[in-house]
Structure formats: C-alpha cells, structure tokens
C-alpha cells in the first residue's frame, strides 16, 4: 500500500511539475509577445 502510494505521489508530482513548466513557458512566450508588440 505504502509503495503504491509513493508511486502514485511521484506520478502526481511529476504531472504537476510538467504542468508548471508548461505554464512557465506559456507565460514567457506571452511576455515576449507583449514586449515585441510594445516596441
């Protein structure tokens, strides 16, 4: 049970990490776009 939980938890953490990175990339891209359009 504990092993299953740790595997599940690491999968959740990985998913959150990937989502966070994707969100970060999206924000960076939007910032770049805003910067270019404001020139």
mmCIF file as Biopython writes it, N, C-alpha, C and O atoms, coordinates in Angstrom:
data_model
#
loop_
_atom_site.group_PDB
_atom_site.id
_atom_site.type_symbol
_atom_site.label_atom_id
_atom_site.label_alt_id
_atom_site.label_comp_id
_atom_site.label_asym_id
_atom_site.label_entity_id
_atom_site.label_seq_id
_atom_site.pdbx_PDB_ins_code
_atom_site.Cartn_x
_atom_site.Cartn_y
_atom_site.Cartn_z
_atom_site.occupancy
_atom_site.B_iso_or_equiv
_atom_site.auth_seq_id
_atom_site.auth_asym_id
_atom_site.pdbx_PDB_model_num
ATOM 1   N N  . UNK A ? 1  ? 0.835 -1.206 0.000   1.0 0.0 1  A 1 
ATOM 2   C CA . UNK A ? 1  ? 0.000 0.000  0.000   1.0 0.0 1  A 1 
ATOM 3   C C  . UNK A ? 1  ? 0.871 1.258  0.000   1.0 0.0 1  A 1 
ATOM 4   O O  . UNK A ? 1  ? 0.657 2.186  -0.781  1.0 0.0 1  A 1 
ATOM 5   N N  . UNK A ? 2  ? 1.851 1.261  0.892   1.0 0.0 2  A 1 
ATOM 6   C CA . UNK A ? 2  ? 2.747 2.413  1.002   1.0 0.0 2  A 1 
ATOM 7   C C  . UNK A ? 2  ? 3.526 2.611  -0.294  1.0 0.0 2  A 1 
ATOM 8   O O  . UNK A ? 2  ? 3.714 3.735  -0.759  1.0 0.0 2  A 1 
ATOM 9   N N  . UNK A ? 3  ? 3.972 1.498  -0.864  1.0 0.0 3  A 1 
ATOM 10  C CA . UNK A ? 3  ? 4.714 1.557  -2.130  1.0 0.0 3  A 1 
ATOM 11  C C  . UNK A ? 3  ? 3.835 2.133  -3.239  1.0 0.0 3  A 1 
ATOM 12  O O  . UNK A ? 3  ? 4.264 2.994  -4.007  1.0 0.0 3  A 1 
ATOM 13  N N  . UNK A ? 4  ? 2.607 1.642  -3.306  1.0 0.0 4  A 1 
ATOM 14  C CA . UNK A ? 4  ? 1.664 2.129  -4.311  1.0 0.0 4  A 1 
ATOM 15  C C  . UNK A ? 4  ? 1.437 3.629  -4.141  1.0 0.0 4  A 1 
ATOM 16  O O  . UNK A ? 4  ? 1.399 4.380  -5.115  1.0 0.0 4  A 1 
ATOM 17  N N  . UNK A ? 5  ? 1.290 4.046  -2.898  1.0 0.0 5  A 1 
ATOM 18  C CA . UNK A ? 5  ? 1.059 5.461  -2.608  1.0 0.0 5  A 1 
ATOM 19  C C  . UNK A ? 5  ? 2.239 6.316  -3.066  1.0 0.0 5  A 1 
ATOM 20  O O  . UNK A ? 5  ? 2.051 7.378  -3.660  1.0 0.0 5  A 1 
ATOM 21  N N  . UNK A ? 6  ? 3.447 5.850  -2.789  1.0 0.0 6  A 1 
ATOM 22  C CA . UNK A ? 6  ? 4.638 6.616  -3.178  1.0 0.0 6  A 1 
ATOM 23  C C  . UNK A ? 6  ? 4.757 6.717  -4.697  1.0 0.0 6  A 1 
ATOM 24  O O  . UNK A ? 6  ? 5.165 7.752  -5.224  1.0 0.0 6  A 1 
ATOM 25  N N  . UNK A ? 7  ? 4.401 5.647  -5.395  1.0 0.0 7  A 1 
ATOM 26  C CA . UNK A ? 7  ? 4.424 5.669  -6.860  1.0 0.0 7  A 1 
ATOM 27  C C  . UNK A ? 7  ? 3.383 6.651  -7.372  1.0 0.0 7  A 1 
ATOM 28  O O  . UNK A ? 7  ? 3.653 7.450  -8.268  1.0 0.0 7  A 1 
ATOM 29  N N  . UNK A ? 8  ? 2.198 6.584  -6.796  1.0 0.0 8  A 1 
ATOM 30  C CA . UNK A ? 8  ? 1.114 7.487  -7.176  1.0 0.0 8  A 1 
ATOM 31  C C  . UNK A ? 8  ? 1.510 8.935  -6.913  1.0 0.0 8  A 1 
ATOM 32  O O  . UNK A ? 8  ? 1.277 9.819  -7.737  1.0 0.0 8  A 1 
ATOM 33  N N  . UNK A ? 9  ? 2.114 9.158  -5.747  1.0 0.0 9  A 1 
ATOM 34  C CA . UNK A ? 9  ? 2.525 10.501 -5.349  1.0 0.0 9  A 1 
ATOM 35  C C  . UNK A ? 9  ? 3.572 11.069 -6.303  1.0 0.0 9  A 1 
ATOM 36  O O  . UNK A ? 9  ? 3.486 12.228 -6.709  1.0 0.0 9  A 1 
ATOM 37  N N  . UNK A ? 10 ? 4.557 10.252 -6.657  1.0 0.0 10 A 1 
ATOM 38  C CA . UNK A ? 10 ? 5.604 10.717 -7.565  1.0 0.0 10 A 1 
ATOM 39  C C  . UNK A ? 10 ? 5.028 11.018 -8.948  1.0 0.0 10 A 1 
ATOM 40  O O  . UNK A ? 10 ? 5.476 11.943 -9.626  1.0 0.0 10 A 1 
ATOM 41  N N  . UNK A ? 11 ? 4.033 10.231 -9.361  1.0 0.0 11 A 1 
ATOM 42  C CA . UNK A ? 11 ? 3.373 10.484 -10.644 1.0 0.0 11 A 1 
ATOM 43  C C  . UNK A ? 11 ? 2.632 11.814 -10.593 1.0 0.0 11 A 1 
ATOM 44  O O  . UNK A ? 11 ? 2.658 12.582 -11.554 1.0 0.0 11 A 1 
ATOM 45  N N  . UNK A ? 12 ? 1.974 12.083 -9.475  1.0 0.0 12 A 1 
ATOM 46  C CA . UNK A ? 12 ? 1.262 13.347 -9.282  1.0 0.0 12 A 1 
ATOM 47  C C  . UNK A ? 12 ? 2.234 14.525 -9.297  1.0 0.0 12 A 1 
ATOM 48  O O  . UNK A ? 12 ? 1.987 15.545 -9.939  1.0 0.0 12 A 1 
ATOM 49  N N  . UNK A ? 13 ? 3.334 14.363 -8.582  1.0 0.0 13 A 1 
ATOM 50  C CA . UNK A ? 13 ? 4.358 15.414 -8.515  1.0 0.0 13 A 1 
ATOM 51  C C  . UNK A ? 13 ? 4.916 15.697 -9.904  1.0 0.0 13 A 1 
ATOM 52  O O  . UNK A ? 13 ? 5.104 16.849 -10.293 1.0 0.0 13 A 1 
ATOM 53  N N  . UNK A ? 14 ? 5.176 14.623 -10.639 1.0 0.0 14 A 1 
ATOM 54  C CA . UNK A ? 14 ? 5.703 14.761 -11.995 1.0 0.0 14 A 1 
ATOM 55  C C  . UNK A ? 14 ? 4.714 15.514 -12.884 1.0 0.0 14 A 1 
ATOM 56  O O  . UNK A ? 14 ? 5.100 16.389 -13.659 1.0 0.0 14 A 1 
ATOM 57  N N  . UNK A ? 15 ? 3.431 15.159 -12.760 1.0 0.0 15 A 1 
ATOM 58  C CA . UNK A ? 15 ? 2.387 15.797 -13.558 1.0 0.0 15 A 1 
ATOM 59  C C  . UNK A ? 15 ? 2.308 17.286 -13.230 1.0 0.0 15 A 1 
ATOM 60  O O  . UNK A ? 15 ? 2.214 18.127 -14.124 1.0 0.0 15 A 1 
ATOM 61  N N  . UNK A ? 16 ? 2.346 17.600 -11.931 1.0 0.0 16 A 1 
ATOM 62  C CA . UNK A ? 16 ? 2.299 18.993 -11.503 1.0 0.0 16 A 1 
ATOM 63  C C  . UNK A ? 16 ? 3.521 19.760 -12.002 1.0 0.0 16 A 1 
ATOM 64  O O  . UNK A ? 16 ? 3.417 20.912 -12.423 1.0 0.0 16 A 1 
ATOM 65  N N  . UNK A ? 17 ? 4.685 19.100 -11.947 1.0 0.0 17 A 1 
ATOM 66  C CA . UNK A ? 17 ? 5.929 19.722 -12.405 1.0 0.0 17 A 1 
ATOM 67  C C  . UNK A ? 17 ? 5.850 20.040 -13.891 1.0 0.0 17 A 1 
ATOM 68  O O  . UNK A ? 17 ? 6.229 21.127 -14.328 1.0 0.0 17 A 1 
ATOM 69  N N  . UNK A ? 18 ? 5.349 19.070 -14.667 1.0 0.0 18 A 1 
ATOM 70  C CA . UNK A ? 18 ? 5.210 19.261 -16.115 1.0 0.0 18 A 1 
ATOM 71  C C  . UNK A ? 18 ? 4.231 20.391 -16.404 1.0 0.0 18 A 1 
ATOM 72  O O  . UNK A ? 18 ? 4.490 21.238 -17.260 1.0 0.0 18 A 1 
ATOM 73  N N  . UNK A ? 19 ? 3.107 20.405 -15.692 1.0 0.0 19 A 1 
ATOM 74  C CA . UNK A ? 19 ? 2.123 21.472 -15.875 1.0 0.0 19 A 1 
ATOM 75  C C  . UNK A ? 19 ? 2.723 22.830 -15.523 1.0 0.0 19 A 1 
ATOM 76  O O  . UNK A ? 19 ? 2.492 23.823 -16.212 1.0 0.0 19 A 1 
ATOM 77  N N  . UNK A ? 20 ? 3.497 22.856 -14.440 1.0 0.0 20 A 1 
ATOM 78  C CA . UNK A ? 20 ? 4.153 24.088 -14.022 1.0 0.0 20 A 1 
ATOM 79  C C  . UNK A ? 20 ? 5.124 24.594 -15.069 1.0 0.0 20 A 1 
ATOM 80  O O  . UNK A ? 20 ? 5.155 25.788 -15.366 1.0 0.0 20 A 1 
ATOM 81  N N  . UNK A ? 21 ? 5.912 23.698 -15.627 1.0 0.0 21 A 1 
ATOM 82  C CA . UNK A ? 21 ? 6.882 24.064 -16.663 1.0 0.0 21 A 1 
ATOM 83  C C  . UNK A ? 21 ? 6.174 24.575 -17.909 1.0 0.0 21 A 1 
ATOM 84  O O  . UNK A ? 21 ? 6.612 25.543 -18.532 1.0 0.0 21 A 1 
ATOM 85  N N  . UNK A ? 22 ? 5.080 23.919 -18.265 1.0 0.0 22 A 1 
ATOM 86  C CA . UNK A ? 22 ? 4.321 24.320 -19.449 1.0 0.0 22 A 1 
ATOM 87  C C  . UNK A ? 22 ? 3.731 25.718 -19.246 1.0 0.0 22 A 1 
ATOM 88  O O  . UNK A ? 22 ? 3.755 26.553 -20.149 1.0 0.0 22 A 1 
ATOM 89  N N  . UNK A ? 23 ? 3.201 25.954 -18.041 1.0 0.0 23 A 1 
ATOM 90  C CA . UNK A ? 23 ? 2.629 27.255 -17.699 1.0 0.0 23 A 1 
ATOM 91  C C  . UNK A ? 23 ? 3.716 28.328 -17.754 1.0 0.0 23 A 1 
ATOM 92  O O  . UNK A ? 23 ? 3.499 29.423 -18.272 1.0 0.0 23 A 1 
ATOM 93  N N  . UNK A ? 24 ? 4.879 27.998 -17.215 1.0 0.0 24 A 1 
ATOM 94  C CA . UNK A ? 24 ? 6.028 28.905 -17.204 1.0 0.0 24 A 1 
ATOM 95  C C  . UNK A ? 24 ? 6.423 29.288 -18.631 1.0 0.0 24 A 1 
ATOM 96  O O  . UNK A ? 24 ? 6.653 30.459 -18.931 1.0 0.0 24 A 1 
ATOM 97  N N  . UNK A ? 25 ? 6.495 28.289 -19.497 1.0 0.0 25 A 1 
ATOM 98  C CA . UNK A ? 25 ? 6.860 28.520 -20.893 1.0 0.0 25 A 1 
ATOM 99  C C  . UNK A ? 25 ? 5.822 29.401 -21.575 1.0 0.0 25 A 1 
ATOM 100 O O  . UNK A ? 25 ? 6.165 30.284 -22.361 1.0 0.0 25 A 1 
ATOM 101 N N  . UNK A ? 26 ? 4.561 29.158 -21.272 1.0 0.0 26 A 1 
ATOM 102 C CA . UNK A ? 26 ? 3.464 29.928 -21.853 1.0 0.0 26 A 1 
ATOM 103 C C  . UNK A ? 26 ? 3.570 31.398 -21.428 1.0 0.0 26 A 1 
ATOM 104 O O  . UNK A ? 26 ? 3.421 32.305 -22.247 1.0 0.0 26 A 1 
ATOM 105 N N  . UNK A ? 27 ? 3.827 31.614 -20.152 1.0 0.0 27 A 1 
ATOM 106 C CA . UNK A ? 27 ? 3.965 32.979 -19.626 1.0 0.0 27 A 1 
ATOM 107 C C  . UNK A ? 27 ? 5.147 33.685 -20.280 1.0 0.0 27 A 1 
ATOM 108 O O  . UNK A ? 27 ? 5.032 34.840 -20.688 1.0 0.0 27 A 1 
ATOM 109 N N  . UNK A ? 28 ? 6.286 32.995 -20.382 1.0 0.0 28 A 1 
ATOM 110 C CA . UNK A ? 28 ? 7.473 33.576 -21.014 1.0 0.0 28 A 1 
ATOM 111 C C  . UNK A ? 28 ? 7.188 33.979 -22.452 1.0 0.0 28 A 1 
ATOM 112 O O  . UNK A ? 28 ? 7.599 35.049 -22.901 1.0 0.0 28 A 1 
ATOM 113 N N  . UNK A ? 29 ? 6.479 33.107 -23.174 1.0 0.0 29 A 1 
ATOM 114 C CA . UNK A ? 29 ? 6.145 33.368 -24.568 1.0 0.0 29 A 1 
ATOM 115 C C  . UNK A ? 29 ? 5.226 34.585 -24.668 1.0 0.0 29 A 1 
ATOM 116 O O  . UNK A ? 29 ? 5.403 35.430 -25.546 1.0 0.0 29 A 1 
ATOM 117 N N  . UNK A ? 30 ? 4.250 34.672 -23.773 1.0 0.0 30 A 1 
ATOM 118 C CA . UNK A ? 30 ? 3.333 35.809 -23.772 1.0 0.0 30 A 1 
ATOM 119 C C  . UNK A ? 30 ? 4.064 37.105 -23.438 1.0 0.0 30 A 1 
ATOM 120 O O  . UNK A ? 30 ? 3.791 38.148 -24.033 1.0 0.0 30 A 1 
ATOM 121 N N  . UNK A ? 31 ? 4.995 37.037 -22.485 1.0 0.0 31 A 1 
ATOM 122 C CA . UNK A ? 31 ? 5.789 38.212 -22.121 1.0 0.0 31 A 1 
ATOM 123 C C  . UNK A ? 31 ? 6.598 38.703 -23.315 1.0 0.0 31 A 1 
ATOM 124 O O  . UNK A ? 31 ? 6.675 39.903 -23.579 1.0 0.0 31 A 1 
ATOM 125 N N  . UNK A ? 32 ? 7.193 37.765 -24.026 1.0 0.0 32 A 1 
ATOM 126 C CA . UNK A ? 32 ? 7.992 38.098 -25.202 1.0 0.0 32 A 1 
ATOM 127 C C  . UNK A ? 32 ? 7.108 38.771 -26.254 1.0 0.0 32 A 1 
ATOM 128 O O  . UNK A ? 32 ? 7.499 39.765 -26.866 1.0 0.0 32 A 1 
ATOM 129 N N  . UNK A ? 33 ? 5.917 38.217 -26.453 1.0 0.0 33 A 1 
ATOM 130 C CA . UNK A ? 33 ? 4.969 38.754 -27.425 1.0 0.0 33 A 1 
ATOM 131 C C  . UNK A ? 33 ? 4.552 40.175 -27.044 1.0 0.0 33 A 1 
ATOM 132 O O  . UNK A ? 33 ? 4.516 41.067 -27.891 1.0 0.0 33 A 1 
ATOM 133 N N  . UNK A ? 34 ? 4.239 40.374 -25.771 1.0 0.0 34 A 1 
ATOM 134 C CA . UNK A ? 34 ? 3.842 41.701 -25.283 1.0 0.0 34 A 1 
ATOM 135 C C  . UNK A ? 34 ? 4.989 42.691 -25.474 1.0 0.0 34 A 1 
ATOM 136 O O  . UNK A ? 34 ? 4.777 43.831 -25.890 1.0 0.0 34 A 1 
ATOM 137 N N  . UNK A ? 35 ? 6.205 42.242 -25.165 1.0 0.0 35 A 1 
ATOM 138 C CA . UNK A ? 35 ? 7.391 43.082 -25.320 1.0 0.0 35 A 1 
ATOM 139 C C  . UNK A ? 35 ? 7.573 43.497 -26.778 1.0 0.0 35 A 1 
ATOM 140 O O  . UNK A ? 35 ? 7.854 44.661 -27.063 1.0 0.0 35 A 1 
ATOM 141 N N  . UNK A ? 36 ? 7.416 42.555 -27.691 1.0 0.0 36 A 1 
ATOM 142 C CA . UNK A ? 36 ? 7.594 42.847 -29.116 1.0 0.0 36 A 1 
ATOM 143 C C  . UNK A ? 36 ? 6.513 43.786 -29.639 1.0 0.0 36 A 1 
ATOM 144 O O  . UNK A ? 36 ? 6.796 44.663 -30.456 1.0 0.0 36 A 1 
ATOM 145 N N  . UNK A ? 37 ? 5.289 43.611 -29.178 1.0 0.0 37 A 1 
ATOM 146 C CA . UNK A ? 37 ? 4.191 44.448 -29.663 1.0 0.0 37 A 1 
ATOM 147 C C  . UNK A ? 37 ? 4.235 45.848 -29.058 1.0 0.0 37 A 1 
ATOM 148 O O  . UNK A ? 37 ? 3.648 46.783 -29.603 1.0 0.0 37 A 1 
ATOM 149 N N  . UNK A ? 38 ? 4.937 45.992 -27.921 1.0 0.0 38 A 1 
ATOM 150 C CA . UNK A ? 38 ? 5.008 47.306 -27.282 1.0 0.0 38 A 1 
ATOM 151 C C  . UNK A ? 38 ? 6.165 48.154 -27.816 1.0 0.0 38 A 1 
ATOM 152 O O  . UNK A ? 38 ? 6.282 49.328 -27.468 1.0 0.0 38 A 1 
ATOM 153 N N  . UNK A ? 39 ? 7.008 47.575 -28.649 1.0 0.0 39 A 1 
ATOM 154 C CA . UNK A ? 39 ? 8.153 48.319 -29.198 1.0 0.0 39 A 1 
ATOM 155 C C  . UNK A ? 39 ? 7.705 49.360 -30.220 1.0 0.0 39 A 1 
ATOM 156 O O  . UNK A ? 39 ? 8.537 50.074 -30.780 1.0 0.0 39 A 1 
#
